[in-house]
Amino acid sequence: MGKSPLWRRRRVRITAVVIALVLLAPVAAGTALRLEDTGTPDARARTRGHDAVWLGHAWVDGRRTDADVAALAGRIRGTGIRDLYVHAGPLDGDGSLDPAKSPQAAWAVRALRTAIPGVRVQAWLGQQVGRAKGDLDLDDASTRTRVVTSARQVLDKGFDGVHFDFEPVPDGDRGLLALLDATAAMAHRRARVVSIASHHVEPVAGLTSAGNAIVGHNKWWTPGYLRQVARRVDQIAIMSYDTALPLRSLYGGYVRRQTDLALRNVPSATGLLMGLPAYHTDDWGHHASAETVGAAVRGVRLALGGNPRQDFGVALYVDFAATDADWSAYRRDWVTP
């Protein structure tokens, strides 16, 4: 969101190299990840009614209709989906939000709540983070103030919360923590929630530093920084996709590892979701044949086991790319396994 095609291509190429050299080579070309993907999921590892789905910008700019609302309600009925992250941005580089980008936001909130009782509709806001022109500079106090104002702006339209997606955020970044503190203080006064889409968790100690040295920014957050971020929000969704892994077994093992680390490090008071790749782009950073909803759910279930944590779920990315097969895999493997 908000990223140039050139930046995306550069990121996924370098990410593929980092993973291949730093992660796969030390574990004998994926042997460890294959082992992570073995076993039989526990029957108790299934939806707890705290799942989510990311929804595209068409829901707030006038392209969606009542018929689309009814269709989505039919998709969701009988599942564990509780949260809808509706794209209401992107933010401008200075942190402000042009209201003209989402003229139908209030309609979308009302229509979705009416058609899907009990659902929470959160405004998904984000931007590319950095120091280049047009990027969001989270170290700048005035920029953070404008982001909080933008969050207040979407809450005034009736959203139940604000869902941030900022990429790439360096591990240990203090600007993000300050922004989350300020946003949570504002939102909680209004009895609304704050959630965030999170970077991957460092799967091997030292990988974050190595990745930063090679790429110039982090793909992973250390467990310690993940805990700091998670303590400041009501809900965190790990973006457990775009791994560059070429096989389902490797990807399933990676998601199992990510889920295990997230369960250990996200405080129990914070809702935890693991992202499911319901999109089908093929490039260096994402192999659609390997990164599937089914493979991700299997990894999640293997890690979850009999863990009784209730405020746990999965989140499908993204509605406009998800196929019937993606929705069927979510229902079959997670809702009624």
BAMIZA-152461 format. One record per residue (C-alpha): x, y, z. Coordinates in nm, 3 decimals. Example, Ala and Ser with C-alpha at 12.3 -4.5 7.8 and 13.67 -1.06 7.14 Angstrom:
2
east/north/up
1.230/-0.450/0.780
1.367/-0.106/0.714
// end
This chain:
337
east/north/up
0.000/0.000/0.000
0.153/0.324/-0.111
0.464/0.147/-0.245
0.611/0.193/-0.592
0.640/-0.118/-0.814
1.018/-0.062/-0.829
1.042/-0.061/-0.447
0.831/-0.377/-0.425
1.043/-0.560/-0.686
1.365/-0.459/-0.511
1.230/-0.565/-0.173
1.112/-0.909/-0.282
1.433/-0.984/-0.473
1.651/-0.897/-0.177
1.417/-1.070/0.066
1.448/-1.388/-0.139
1.826/-1.369/-0.123
1.824/-1.302/0.252
1.596/-1.596/0.324
1.787/-1.831/0.095
2.129/-1.741/0.233
2.052/-1.674/0.596
1.765/-1.908/0.673
1.756/-2.202/0.432
2.129/-2.268/0.398
2.194/-2.318/0.772
1.909/-2.566/0.798
2.028/-2.783/0.511
1.807/-2.638/0.239
1.487/-2.645/0.437
1.515/-2.970/0.632
1.424/-2.800/0.959
1.122/-2.629/0.806
1.004/-2.956/0.657
1.025/-3.112/1.003
0.819/-2.824/1.142
0.548/-2.915/0.892
0.518/-3.274/1.017
0.261/-3.408/1.260
-0.117/-3.414/1.297
-0.295/-3.096/1.409
-0.483/-3.111/1.737
-0.862/-3.127/1.691
-0.895/-2.836/1.935
-0.689/-2.611/1.706
-0.970/-2.440/1.520
-1.151/-2.107/1.506
-1.229/-1.937/1.835
-1.449/-1.671/1.674
-1.175/-1.408/1.651
-1.083/-1.423/1.282
-1.059/-1.132/1.038
-1.036/-1.037/0.672
-0.872/-0.742/0.501
-1.113/-0.561/0.264
-1.001/-0.343/-0.027
-1.060/0.025/-0.094
-1.364/-0.040/-0.315
-1.575/-0.063/0.001
-1.531/0.305/0.080
-1.495/0.477/-0.258
-1.840/0.399/-0.400
-1.767/0.088/-0.606
-1.935/-0.157/-0.367
-2.311/-0.190/-0.345
-2.574/-0.351/-0.123
-2.539/-0.665/-0.337
-2.169/-0.683/-0.249
-2.253/-0.646/0.119
-2.499/-0.935/0.095
-2.242/-1.150/-0.086
-1.975/-1.084/0.178
-2.225/-1.157/0.454
-2.292/-1.492/0.290
-1.919/-1.566/0.277
-1.875/-1.486/0.643
-2.191/-1.644/0.782
-2.109/-1.948/0.992
-1.736/-1.871/1.014
-1.525/-1.724/1.293
-1.474/-1.382/1.133
-1.526/-1.100/1.380
-1.314/-0.815/1.240
-1.316/-0.646/0.901
-1.012/-0.431/0.819
-1.152/-0.191/0.558
-0.893/0.004/0.357
-0.971/0.371/0.423
-0.630/0.520/0.332
-0.360/0.543/0.229
-0.231/0.820/0.448
-0.044/1.103/0.280
0.329/1.118/0.341
0.281/1.385/0.609
0.037/1.164/0.802
-0.281/1.339/0.693
-0.581/1.169/0.534
-0.779/1.315/0.247
-1.150/1.251/0.324
-1.223/1.251/-0.048
-1.053/0.909/-0.067
-1.335/0.740/0.125
-1.667/0.915/0.046
-1.872/0.603/0.126
-1.698/0.505/0.449
-1.994/0.581/0.675
-2.225/0.384/0.443
-1.987/0.087/0.444
-1.971/0.077/0.824
-2.349/0.090/0.861
-2.418/-0.160/0.584
-2.162/-0.415/0.702
-2.273/-0.394/1.064
-2.636/-0.440/0.964
-2.568/-0.737/0.737
-2.319/-0.907/0.969
-2.436/-0.869/1.331
-2.156/-0.864/1.586
-1.882/-0.776/1.338
-1.627/-0.501/1.416
-1.541/-0.272/1.126
-1.193/-0.122/1.156
-1.040/0.144/0.930
-0.723/0.014/0.767
-0.469/0.296/0.738
-0.110/0.276/0.624
0.173/0.406/0.414
0.530/0.324/0.316
0.767/0.426/0.594
1.099/0.596/0.526
1.273/0.924/0.462
1.219/0.951/0.085
0.972/1.200/-0.059
0.618/1.077/-0.004
0.721/0.834/0.270
0.585/0.846/0.623
0.848/0.956/0.876
0.743/0.808/1.210
1.036/0.978/1.385
0.878/1.317/1.316
0.649/1.427/1.602
0.433/1.648/1.378
0.380/1.357/1.138
0.270/1.134/1.426
0.029/1.403/1.544
-0.130/1.416/1.199
-0.161/1.034/1.192
-0.349/1.045/1.524
-0.574/1.316/1.378
-0.637/1.091/1.076
-0.726/0.804/1.308
-0.971/1.029/1.492
-1.113/1.129/1.155
-1.205/0.771/1.060
-1.344/0.697/1.405
-1.572/0.996/1.359
-1.714/0.818/1.054
-1.829/0.534/1.277
-1.547/0.279/1.253
-1.503/0.055/1.557
-1.127/0.095/1.550
-0.819/0.181/1.349
-0.593/-0.082/1.194
-0.242/0.038/1.106
-0.019/-0.110/0.835
0.321/0.062/0.818
0.604/-0.095/0.617
0.898/-0.125/0.656
0.937/-0.035/1.023
1.287/-0.104/1.161
1.316/-0.330/1.462
1.328/-0.118/1.777
1.173/0.187/1.610
1.067/0.433/1.884
0.850/0.644/1.655
0.603/0.364/1.601
0.578/0.299/1.975
0.511/0.668/2.043
0.245/0.674/1.771
0.071/0.366/1.912
0.069/0.516/2.262
-0.091/0.837/2.137
-0.343/0.660/1.913
-0.448/0.416/2.184
-0.502/0.699/2.434
-0.729/0.876/2.184
-0.917/0.565/2.071
-0.970/0.418/2.417
-1.131/0.741/2.535
-1.388/0.673/2.265
-1.418/0.302/2.356
-1.263/0.203/2.022
-0.981/-0.039/1.946
-0.636/-0.009/1.788
-0.479/-0.292/1.591
-0.172/-0.330/1.373
-0.042/-0.549/1.092
0.295/-0.676/1.213
0.622/-0.770/1.046
0.734/-1.133/1.077
0.889/-1.251/1.400
1.263/-1.320/1.384
1.271/-1.700/1.331
1.640/-1.738/1.420
1.832/-1.520/1.666
2.045/-1.266/1.482
1.846/-1.282/1.157
1.701/-0.934/1.207
2.046/-0.775/1.225
2.169/-0.976/0.927
1.866/-0.884/0.721
1.902/-0.519/0.809
2.269/-0.521/0.707
2.190/-0.672/0.367
1.856/-0.511/0.284
1.887/-0.179/0.465
1.566/-0.238/0.662
1.413/-0.521/0.862
1.173/-0.782/0.733
1.163/-0.929/1.083
1.108/-0.791/1.430
1.287/-0.942/1.728
1.060/-1.103/1.989
1.141/-0.821/2.230
1.025/-0.550/1.993
0.716/-0.752/1.899
0.625/-0.757/2.269
0.668/-0.380/2.294
0.440/-0.322/1.996
0.181/-0.578/2.108
0.152/-0.427/2.456
0.041/-0.099/2.299
-0.246/-0.231/2.087
-0.564/-0.429/2.137
-0.494/-0.666/1.851
-0.198/-0.761/1.632
-0.203/-0.950/1.302
0.125/-1.110/1.191
0.167/-1.078/0.812
0.289/-1.437/0.779
0.328/-1.440/0.400
0.564/-1.305/0.131
0.834/-1.548/0.245
0.989/-1.637/-0.095
0.969/-2.004/0.008
0.898/-2.225/-0.297
0.730/-2.530/-0.142
0.413/-2.577/0.063
0.596/-2.790/0.320
0.859/-2.520/0.375
0.597/-2.249/0.399
0.380/-2.453/0.636
0.681/-2.512/0.859
0.767/-2.143/0.852
0.412/-2.045/0.955
0.424/-2.300/1.237
0.745/-2.136/1.360
0.596/-1.787/1.327
0.283/-1.889/1.515
0.480/-2.052/1.794
0.695/-1.741/1.839
0.391/-1.514/1.831
0.208/-1.722/2.092
0.511/-1.700/2.319
0.568/-1.327/2.284
0.233/-1.153/2.229
0.079/-1.080/2.572
-0.243/-1.267/2.646
-0.426/-0.936/2.688
-0.367/-0.858/2.318
-0.564/-1.034/2.045
-0.336/-1.233/1.813
-0.406/-1.323/1.451
-0.193/-1.497/1.189
-0.226/-1.380/0.829
-0.342/-1.618/0.555
-0.230/-1.554/0.194
-0.558/-1.539/0.003
-0.396/-1.382/-0.304
-0.214/-1.533/-0.599
0.069/-1.309/-0.714
0.378/-1.493/-0.836
0.708/-1.315/-0.792
1.038/-1.355/-0.608
0.880/-1.292/-0.271
0.561/-1.494/-0.308
0.503/-1.830/-0.474
0.128/-1.881/-0.494
0.162/-2.258/-0.527
0.349/-2.272/-0.196
0.189/-1.992/0.005
-0.166/-2.118/0.022
-0.444/-2.074/0.276
-0.438/-2.447/0.344
-0.063/-2.457/0.408
-0.082/-2.155/0.637
-0.373/-2.295/0.836
-0.191/-2.626/0.879
0.113/-2.442/1.018
-0.106/-2.240/1.252
-0.288/-2.549/1.380
0.034/-2.745/1.436
0.168/-2.461/1.650
-0.157/-2.391/1.833
-0.215/-2.749/1.940
-0.422/-2.757/2.257
-0.330/-2.401/2.359
-0.643/-2.262/2.530
-0.580/-1.901/2.428
-0.921/-1.771/2.321
-0.841/-1.432/2.169
-0.659/-1.598/1.878
-0.750/-1.617/1.511
-0.646/-1.601/1.149
-0.686/-1.315/0.902
-0.739/-1.356/0.527
-0.552/-1.120/0.293
-0.734/-0.997/0.085
-1.103/-1.003/-0.013
-1.071/-0.886/-0.374
-0.810/-1.154/-0.455
-0.951/-1.444/-0.252
-1.097/-1.726/-0.460
-1.372/-1.974/-0.382
-1.095/-2.225/-0.313
-0.937/-1.990/-0.056
-1.265/-1.947/0.128
-1.332/-2.321/0.112
-0.987/-2.398/0.256
-1.047/-2.153/0.539
-1.380/-2.315/0.624
-1.267/-2.674/0.578
-0.931/-2.653/0.753
-0.995/-2.392/1.024
-1.368/-2.345/1.087
-1.479/-2.712/1.077
-1.163/-2.924/1.059
// end
